[in-house]
Amino acid sequence: MSITLENKTHGRYIGQSVKRLEDGKFLTGKGTYLDDLALEGTLHVALVRSLYAHARIVGINTREALQVPGVVAVYTAADLPALYAPGSGGRDARVVRHPVLAQGVVHYAGQPVAAVLATSRASAEDALGRVEVDYEALEAVVDPLVALEDRTPVHPQLGTNRALERKTSGGDVAAAFATAHKVVGARLVQQRLAPTPMEPRGVVAAWDGAHEALTIWSSTQMPHDLRSAVAEALGLAENQVRAVTPDVGGAFGAKINIYPEEILVAYLARVLAKPVKWVESRSESFVATIHGRAQVADLEMALDPEGKILGLRGRVVADLGAYILETTLGNAPGTLLMLQGPYAIPAIEVELVAVYTNATPTGAYRGAGRPEATYYLERLVDIAARELGMDPAELRLRNLIRGPFPYKTLTGAKYDSGAYPETLHKLLELADYKALRAEQARARAEGRLLGIGLTTYVEITGYGWDTGGVRINPDGSALVFTGTSPHGQGTGTGFAQIVAERLGIPLERIHIVQGDTLAIPYGMGTAGSRTLSVGGSAILNAAEKVAEKVKRIAAHLLEAAPEDITLTEAGWGVRGTDKAVSLEQVAQAAYNPRKLPADLEPGLEGQATFTLKEANYPFGAHLAVVEVSRETGEVRVLRYVALDDVGPLVNPRLVEGQQQGGVAQGLGQALYEGIRYDESGQSQSTSLLEYNLPRADQMVWVEAHHGDTRSPTNPLGVKGVGEAGAIGATPAVVNAVMDALGVKHLDMPLTPEKVWRALRQELGR
C-alpha cells in the first residue's frame, strides 16, 4: 500500500529550493566519470567504422595493424560468436538487431567493422588506419520518404523497408472534413538531432576469475538492464554480472540503449580475463550514438467558422535508421499516442509508417515522441489561426480540453489531471500578452520584425515500478537506496528531501546509493521523466516503514503509545507534551537489543517498491518573443516565458534547472541543430564545427513558472519535468519566427540563411 505524504506541498524540506547536494565533488573536480576509471593492465579498444552507408565487405586485412607496437589483437565478426545489441519491438514489428561487428554488409556510415585491442588507447587508434577493409559499394537510401517506395531495401531479407505500420483513429473523420469551413495542412519535418551529452559514451569491463564474475562500468541510464543484457549475451547468470554507473555527464535518453560496444567490451573482458576499456570520441558520437526525432508528417486539420477543431488526419513517417536498438521503435508510437495533445478534437485518423534507412539508428531523445506530436499540433494551430484571421491564443482557448478528468483521448491516452485553459490564461497574464501584441504592432510600424509564438502542450511521463530503501545507521545518519540512476538531474537532492521530511534527518547526513546492481538488486533506471514519481514514491514508502519502527522504539523509550508519537522540531515526541527523543537516540537503541521492545528485531531500515499503475500527464503553456534581422536573417530570442504544471514541487530549484535546460534543447532544434547526410549516406555533421549547438550567448533566461495540479497516480502527487522544456520550446520559437516573417511555414532549423532567403522571396512578391 502506498503512503501519501500528508498531501503537503511545502514543509521543512519538501518544497524548498535546496542547493544540489551532489555538486561539491563536481565543482572541485573530484567526480569520477567513465574515462577516469583506470584499472591495472587495461586493454583499450578502438573501432574501425564503415566509410560507406551501404556496402558489402569483400575482405578485411589486419596484418599491418597487428605490427603496431602495443596492439594485442584485431577482431572482426568472423572472430566472434553471433553477438547483437538488444533491440525490441511489438508483434507487428519487423526487427533487425544491430550486430556487434558488421557481418558481411554494412548498413550505415559509422557502423563498427573491426575492433583493435591494444595496451594503450593511442596504440589502438594508431592501428585503425592500418586495418584494410575492401568494400563493394551498394546503393544507399537515406530519405525516409524514398525508403517508403521499397525500391532499395536496406535489409533485403525483409523485402520491405517498412518496420512498423500502425493507425490511430476515432470519431467521424470523413464527416469532419466534408463539413469543415476551413482545412489547413502542411508537411512538417522533424530533423535528425544528435543528443550530444557533455560526456560521450564509454564502457569498462573486468572479469574476476576467482569469483567467476564480471563487473561492467558504463555511462548508462539503465544499469540493471545492462546487467541482464550482458548476462544473456555472454551466457552468464545475472548474479555473475555487476553493472556500475559512475558519474554520468548527461544522457538525454541516448544512454538508455545497450549498444554494440558494451556487449563487445564485456565479451572481450570475459574471454581474455583482462580489463577492457572503450571510450567514444566526440566524432564517433555523432555517427554511433542514436539520433533523435527524424520524422516527416503530412497532416491536415479541419475547423468550423468559429475556429473549433473538427478533425485531424494524415500520415507520420518515422526514420528508424539501419537497425533496431532498445528505444528505436518506441518514439513513433508515442507520437501517435500524444497527437490529440491538450485539444478536444472529436475526430482523428493518423497513420504511422516507420522505415529503415541507411543511417545511424534513431532512438529516445529528450521527449521521445511527445515533442514531435506537440510540434505538429502547435504548427497546425498557428497555421489555422493565420488562415482564419484569429489570434493564436484565442484559437487555442476555444479548443482546449476542460475535463472532466481523468480524460480519455481518441488516441488512447488517459490524462490523469489537468487545467489547460487556466494555464494558458495564466501564461498570457504573466507575459502581459496584450502589451506584447501592442509592442509588436509598434515594432512593425518601425520596420522591425518582431514575432510572438505560443505553445500549449500535454505530455506523458512515468512508467513501471522501482525499488527504494532507507537505512538509519547507529549514529543517526542515513543511506538511501534507489533503483533509478543519475545522469545530472540532481535526483539525489530530491530523494534526500523526501527522506528528511519524513524522518527529520538533516540533509547533509543522508547519502544516496544508486547506479550499482550489487547494492541495489533491482531497478528500472532513469527514463521517461519517471525518476521522482516512481523512484521517489518507492523511497517515500521505504521511509514510511522506517518511521513506523521509529515510532515504536521512541514510544518504548518514552513509555508512551506508538500512536501518540509524532515528528516534531525537538525530535520524535509524545503528542501534546514536551517529551521527545532524537533520531540519534532512537537509532542507538535500534542496534541495542536491550533497549528494544521484545518483539522488535535490531536494526532500523525499510525496503519498499512502488508501481505506477497509470502514467501521469504534465502540461503547460510557453511563450517566445523573437526578433528577426532583415539584413542577415538571424533570429534573436528576446523573451521566453514558461508555465509548466508538474504537480507539487519537491525542489523548485531543480525543476527550474530542468526547465532552463529543456528550453535550451528545444531552442537548439528550432534554430540551430540538425544532422545532415549527402545523397550517398555520408554524414555532413561529424563534429561540433558542423553540428551547431546553441551557445550561452544565444540563450535567453527562461521566466519559469509552475502550476500545482496534483497527480492521483503517486503518493507525492508529482509529474515528470525533465522533458517539458524540450517539448514546449521548439514550436513556440518556430511559431514566433513565422509570426515575425508572416509566412506559412519553414522547416527547422531556422538558420540565418534559410530565414534570409525566405525574406528575399517574401519581399520579391
N, C-alpha and C positions, 0 to 999 in steps of 0.2 A: 504494500500500500504506500502511495506517495504522500509525503508530508508537505503542506503548504506553509510557507514562511510567514504566517500570520497576516498574509495579504499586505505586507509592508512594502512601500516603495522607497522609503527613506528610514534609515536607522543610524546607529553609531558607525557602522561600516557600509552597509548596503546603501547605495545611492550617493556615496561620497566620491569625489574626484581624487582618489588616491593616486599618487605618482606610482609608476610601474616599479614593482619590486625587483624585476629581473634585470633592470638596465645597468646596475652598478658594474657588473663584470664587462658588459659590452662597452661602456663609456671609458673604462680603464684598460681596454684591450686584453681582457682576461677570458673572453669567451673561447670556446673550443668548437670550431667548425670542422666539417669533414676533412678538409685538406690539412688541418692542424694535426690530425692523427698520424703518429709516426711509430709504427711497430718495428721492432728489430728484425732485420732480414726480409723486409718487404720487397716483393717483386712488383714492378709497375707495368700497367697495360696501356698501350696506345693503339688506336684503331685505324686501320685502313678503311676509308669510306669511299663509296662509289662516286665516281665523277659523272656518271650518267643517271638520268632519271629512269631509263628503262634500257636494259642491255642484258645479253647473255654472257656469262662468264666462260670464256673459252679456256683459260688456263691461268694459274697463279704460280709465279716463280719466286721462291723465298730464299734462294741460295745467297744472294748478296746481302740481304738483310741479316741473315744468320752470321755474317762475318763482322758485323758491327760490334765493337767491344762492349761487353755488358749484356748483349742480347742472349737470352736463355732459350727462347723458342718462338716460333711463329705458328699460329693456329689458323686453320681455315675450317669451313664447315665439314670437310672430309675427316678432320681430326677429332670431331666432337660427336657425341650422340645427338639425336634429334632433340634439340633444346629450343623452347619457344618462350617468349614473354606471354604472360596471361592476357587473354582477350576474351570478352564476353559479349553476348547479345541474346535477345529473346528467341523463341522458337521460330519466329518468322524471319530471322536474320541470316544472311549468308556471311559467315565469319571466316576470314583468313587471318590466322595468327602470325605474329611477327617472329621469324626465326632469329636466333641469337646472332648467327652469321649467315650471310646470303647463301642460299642453296641453289646454285646454278644460274639464277636470274636475279638481277637487282631491279627493284621497283620504285626507287626514288633516289635522287641525288643526296648522298649523305648516309645511305644505308651501310651498316658495318659489313665488311667483306672479309677482313682478316684481322687478327689480334697479335700484336707484337708484345712479348713479355721480356722485360729486362730488369737489371738490378738498379736502374735509376730511370726516372721519368725522361731525362734528357736523352739517354741512350735509346729508349723505346721510340721517342719521337724522331730521333735521327734516322732510325731504321725504316720509318714509314715510307720514305721516298724510294727506298731500295726494294720494296716489295713490288714486283712487276705483275700487273693484272692485265690480261688480254681480254678486251671487251668486244662483243659484236653488238653494235648499237641497234636498238629496236625503236619503233615509233612510240612516242610518249603522248599521253593525254593529261593535260593539267587544268583544263577548263571543265568545271563540273557540268556545264550545260552541253558541252561536246561529249562528255562521258555518258550522258543520258542516251545518246544516239547508239551506243554499243558497237560502233564501227571498230574500235580498238579496245578489246577487253584488257584491262590491267591484269587480271588473273584468268587466263583462257579456260581453266578448268571449270569456272563458274558459268561461262557462256554469256555473262552479262556483267555490267559494272554496277548494277543496282544491288546494294547490300540490304536495303530495308525500304519497305513501302508501307505507309500507313495513312489513315484518313481520320479526321475528327469531324463530326457533323452533328447538327441538331437544329430543329426548327425548320420552317419552310423557306429555304434559301431562294428557290425559283420565284416564289411569290414576292419575297422581299425585293428582289432586283427588278421584277416585272412592274412593280408599283412604285418604284423609287422616283423621287423628284430629281435626284442627282446621284450619279455613280462616279466615284473618283477611284483612280488606281495608279499604280506605279510599279516599276521594277526597282527593288530595294536590295542593295548588295551589302552584305556584312563581310568586309575584307578579312583575310587571314591576319592574325596577330601573333606575335611572339610574347609569351608570358614574361620573359626576361627578369627572373628574380635576381636580387643582389648577388646571391651565391648560385652558380650553376650546379648541376647535379654531381654526385660523386658517391663512391662506394668502396669500402674496405672489408675484406673477409679474412678470417683466420680459423684454421682447423686445429682443435685441441685433440691430439691423438690419445692422450691418457684418458680423457673422459669421453672420447668419440662424440665431440660436439663442435658445432660450427657457430661462430659469432660473426654477425654481419652488421656493419655500421653503414647507414645510408641517410642521406638528407631527404628522407621520405616523409610524407604526411600520414602514412599507414604502416607503422612498424609491425603490427600483428598480421596484416595481410601479406606483408613481405615475408615474414616468418613462414606462413603457410605456403606461399608460392615457392619459396626456395626449398622447403622440405619436400614438396611434391615433385619438383623438377629433379632433385638430386636423390630421390628415393629414400629420404630420411624421415624419421618420426619427428613430429613437431617439437617434442621435448629434447631433441638433439640440435635444435636451431634456436639461437638467441638473436633477436634483432634489436639494435640500439640506434636511437636517433640522437646524434649530438646537436649542438646548436644549429639551427637552420635559418639561413638568411633569405627568407621569403620563399613562397611556393606558388600561391595564386591558383591552385588546382593542378598545376603541371606536375607536381610531385606526388599525386595520388597513384598514378600508374606504376606498375612494376615494369621496368624497362629491360631490354635485352642485356644491357651492360651489367645489371645487378645479378641476373641469372648466370652470365658468363663468369663474372668475378667469383661468385660463390662456387661455381663448378671448378674453376682452376685452383682455388684455395683448397678445396676438398681433395682433388686428385694429386696435387703437388705437396700437400701438407705444409704449405708456407703461406704467410700473409700475402695477399694480393690487393693492389690498390689501383683504382681508375678515377680520375678527376676530369670532368668535362671542361674544355676550354670554352671561352665565350663564342668563338666562331662555330664550334661544334654545336653549341646550344641552339643556335639559330636553325640548324638543319636536323638535329637529332632529338631534341625535346619537342613534345607536341606543340602544335599551333592551335589557337583558339578561333572561335566564330566560324568563318568560312561558309557562308550561306548566301543563296540568291532567292529572293521571294518575289513572285508576281502576284499581287493581291489587289482586290477591289473592295470598296466599301459603298454600301447603298444607304442613302439618307432621305428623310422626308423634308418638306419645305421649311420646317422649324428647326432642322438640324438634328433630329432624332435619328440615331443609327438604326437601320433596319436589318442590315446583314453584312457579313464578311465572307469572302470566298477567294480561292486561289490555290497556289502551289508554292511550297518551300522546297528547294533543292539544297541538300547539305553535302559538302565536300568532306569526305572522310579521310582523304589521303590514301596511302597504299596498303595499310594494314589496320587491323582492329586491336587497339590496346584496351585497357580496362574501362576507360571513360569515353572511348571514341563514339560509341553508339548511344550514349546517354543524352547528349546535348540536344539533338534534333527532336526527339520525342518530348523533351522538356519545353522546347519552343511551342510545339503543338498544344501541350497542356496549358500553357500560360497565355495563349493567343487571345483570350477574351479580355485579359487584363482587368482593370477596375470598372469596366463599362457593362451596362445592361444591354447586351446585344442579343436580340431574340432569334437570330438565325445565323449559323456558321457552317461552312463546309470548306475545309482546307486539306489538301493532300500533301503528304511528305514523301520525298524520294531522297534517300541517302546513297551516294555513289562513291565508288573507288576512283581515285586518280593517281597518277604517278607523282605524288608529292608527299611531303612529311606527314605522318598520321596526325589527325586532329584529336582534340580531347577537351576535358573540362578546363575552362579558364574563367576566372572570377565572374560568376553568374551562370555560366554553363546552360545556355538555352533561354534563360529569363531576359538577359539584355537584348537578345535577338528579337524575342516576341515584343518586348516593350518598344524597341526601336521601330518595328513595323507598324504597330498601332499608333504610336505618337506621331510618326511622319504622316500616316494617312489622315489622322485627325487634323493636323495642321494644313494639309493639302485640302481637306474638305472645308475647313474654315475659310481658306482663301477663295475657293470656288463659290461658297455660299455668301461671301461678304460678311462673315461673322467674326467676332473676336474669338481667338482660340480658347481663352479662359471660359467664355460663356458657352461655347460648344461643348467643352468638357463637362461643365457643371450640369448641362442638360442631360448628360448620358451616364454620369457616374452612378454606380450601384449604391442604393440606400438601405439595403438589407431586405428582410431580417437575416441575421447571422446565427448559425453557420449558413453560408450561401453556396449552393452548388452551381457551378458554371456548366455551360453546354460542352466544354472541352474536358470535363471530368474532374476539375479541381474543386475542393471543398474549403472555402475561405472560413477560417475559424472565427475571426472578429475583424471589424473594420469601421472606419469613419471617413470615407473617401471625400464626400463633398465638404465636410467640416475641415478636413486637412487642406484642401485646395483653397477654401475661403481664408483660412488662417495664413497660408503662404502669401496670398495676394495682399493680405493686410500687413504682414511682416515686411514685404518688399515694397509696399506702397505702390501697387500696380498702376493705379490711375495716374499718379505723379510720373511714373516711368513712361507711360504712353504719352503724356503731355511733353515730357523731356524729349522723347523720340520725335515727336512732331516738330518741335523747335529745331532739333538737330538736322532733320531732313530739309527744313526751310533754309538752313545754313549750308546745305550740300554735304552734310556728314551722313555716313551710312551706319546708323545705329539700329541694332536688332534685339528683340526680346523673344526668348524661347521658353516654352513650358514643357514639363513632363509630369504626368500623373502615372503612378505605377503601382502594381501589386506583384509580389514575388513569393516563391515557396522556399522555405528553409527547414532544415532538421529532418532526420530520418533515423531509424534503427534504435539500438539500445547501447548502453555503455555502463562501465563499472566505476565505482568510486570507493575510496577507503579513507578513513581518518584514524590515525593512531596518536594518542597522547602519551608522551614519554614521562618518566617519573619526575622530571624537572618542570613539567607543565608545557614544554614545547610540543609542537605537533608536526607529524608527517601526513601529507595529503597525497593520496594515490589516485591517478585518473587514467583511463584507457584512451583519452584523447591525446593529441600530440601537438606540440607548439611549433610554429614557424614564424614567430614575430608579432603575434597579435596582442600579447600581454595577458593571455588567459590565466597564467599563474596568479596574477594580481587579483583578478576577478574571483577565482576559486578561493584564494585566501580570505577575501572579504566575506564570502558566504560562510566559511567556517568560523571566522572571527565573530560574525554577527550572531551565530547560533550558540557558540561556546564561550565567547568572551575572551578569546586568546588574542594578545597583541599581534598585529600583522607581522612584525619582524621576527616573531617566534614560530612562524609557520613556514614549512619548507614543502614545496611541491615536487613530487616524484612522477615523472611521465616519460614516455618515449623509450621504455625498456621492457621487453617482453618477459624478462626474468623477474622483475619487480612487480609487474602488472600482467598477470597471465592472459587476460582477455581484454579486448577493447576494439573499437571501430575507427580510431583515428580522428582526423580533423578534415572535414569537407562539408560543402553544402551549408555553411553557416550553422552547424549543429552543435558547436562546442559548448556553449553556455546552456542552451535549452535542454540538451541531453546529458552531456558530461557534468554540467553544473548541478542539474537535478539529482544525478546519482550521488554526487558529493554531498548535497543537502540531505539526502536520505541517510547517507552514512553518518553525517554529523548528528542527525536526529537520534540515531541508535546510540551514539556515544552520549548524547545529552540525557537520554533515559537512564543510562548507567550512572552518569554523574549525579543525577538526582537521587538515586538510591544510595550511593555512597555518602553524599552530602547529608541526606536525611539520617543515615546511621551515625555520622559524626556529630550531628546537631541534635540527635534524639527527637526527630520530627517525622512526620509522614511524608513520603516521597511526593505526594500530590500537592504538598504545601511549599515545595522547593521551587524557586524561580531564579532566573539570572538577573542580578541587579548590578549597580555600579560598584558595590562592595564585594561582589563575587556571587557565589551560589548561596542564597539565604532563604530563611523562612519568611514566607509572605506575611506582611503586616508587622514584622519585628525588625530589629537591627542585628539579629543573629545571622552570621554568614561565615562561610569558609572560602578560601581562594581556590582556584582551579589547581594550583600547585599542591595545596594540601590534599585535595581530592585525589590528584594523580599519585602522590606519595602513598596514600592509603590504598590506592588501587593495586599497587605492586607489593603490598604487605598483607598477606592473608590474615594476620592477627587483627587488622583494622577493618576488615571487610565483613559485611553480613555473611552469615554461614552459607547462604545459598548462592553467593556470587563467586565466580572464578576470578583469579588475579588477572590484571591487565585492563587496559582501557582503550579499546578500539572498536570500530564498526566497519563492516563491509556491506555494500549495497549495490544494486543496479537500478537503472531507470530505463523503461522502454517508452519511446514516443509512439503512441498508437496512431496519431494523425499528425501530419505536418502542420506547421504554422505559417502564416502568410503576412509578412511585413508589408507595409505600404507607405507611400509618401508622395510628395509633390516637390518639384525642383524648378527653379527659375534661373536663367542665364541672361546676362546683358553683354552684348559684344559690339565692337566697332570694327568695321572693315575699311581698310585703306583703299581708296580709289586708285592710287598710284601703283601700289605693289600687290594688292590682293591679300595682304597679311591680315589675319584675324586676331584681334586682341580681346580677351575676356575681361570686361570691366568689373563685373559683379556676379557673384553666384550665391544664391540663397537655397538652402536645402532644409526641408522639413520631413524627417523620417520617423515613422512610428514603428518602434520595435518593442513596444511594451515597456514595463518598468526598467530603469537603468541601474544595473549593479554598480557601474562605474562610468559616469558621464564622460570623463576624460578619455577612457578607452574607446567609447562609442564615437566621440568626435574625431579621434585619430583614424578610426575606420572610415568615417565619412570623408575626411580630407583625402585619405589615400585612394578610396574608391573613386572619388570625383576626378582625381589626377589621372587615373587609368581610363576613365570614361572620356575625359577631355582628350587624352592621348589618341584614342581611337578616332574621335571626331575630327581632329585637326592634323595629326602628325604621323601616326603609325600605320604600317602595312607591309606584309611580306609580299614580294613581287617575284614572279617567275617569268622567264622568257619562254618562247614557244617550244623549246626543246626540253623544258623542265628544269633548267638551271636557275637556282635561286639568285636573285639580284640583291638579297638582303642578308648578308652573312657577317656583318659586323655593326657596331654602333655608329660607324661612319655612314652606313647605308640604311640603318633602321633608326628612325628618328623618334626617340623617346622625349616626352616633354621635359624641359629643364625647369629649375626652380623659378627662374625669372619669367617663364611663360605661364606659370600657375597663378591662380587667384586665390586669396584666402576665402575659404568657404564659410559663409554665415550659417552655422549649423544649429538647427533647432530640432526639437524632439516632441513627439506625441507620447501618449501613455495609455494605449489601448491594450489591456491585458489579454494574453492568450490563455484559453482554458486547457491547452494541451500539456502544460507542465506546471509544477508547483511554484516555480519562480515567476510564472506569467510572462516570460520573456520570449522574444522572437529574434532571429538572426539579423546581424547588421553588417556582416563582412562584405556583402556584395551590393548593398544598396546604392552606394555612390556610383559604382561602375554601371549599374542599370539605369539610373536616372540621368546621369550627366551626358551621355552620348547623344540621345535625342534632344535634350534641352539645348545643347550647344549647336547642333545641326539646325534645329528649328530657329534658333536665334540668327544664325548666319543666313538662312533662307529668307527670314523676315527682313534682314538688312538689305539683301540683294533684290528682293522682290521677284525671285524665280521659284519655279515649282519644286525642283529637286536637283541636287548634285550628289554623287556618291562620295563616300568617305575614302581616304582622308581629305579634308578640305584644305589642301595645300595652297600657298600663295599663288602658285602658277595656275592651278585649277580655278581658283576664285577670280584671278585676274582675267583669264580667258573668258569666263562667264560674264564678267563686267564688260569686256570689249564687245562680246556678242550682244549683250543687252543694249549697250549704247549704240550699236550699229543698226538696230532695228528702226 
